[in-house]
Amino acid sequence: EVKDFCKEKAEGVSAFPDPARGILVWRAKLTGAAGTPYAGQTYELLLEFPEDYPMRPPQVQFVTQCYHPNVHETRGDICLDILQDKWSCVYNVRTVLLSIQSLLGDPNTASPLNPQAATLYDTDSAAFKK
């Protein structure tokens, strides 16, 4: 997985195992995509892989605080279908990070972890973007 990730670079995402915590814990950086309220912002994420990965998804959370309908504002948990019931063993670190990057620009307000952000996004998108 490390070799594959290093071979094929993806715009705005990087990740590598955390040397202090072993091969099953990775630190990642993600930059918000252009045209989104998160453009140019860099976020750190933590990925923790289960022993039976890729049969089960990694647990992923924002270390950097992120105001978003699908991110818990204090714990950094992420509500994203591919990290839960839509996981497939064909997904990899790149897929996960690019999906989170995409989620930043296109939230799912029907399944919020931050209801206040979801309501603001749905009712006043200009205020949300600020």
Disulfide bonds with the S-S distance in Angstrom:
none
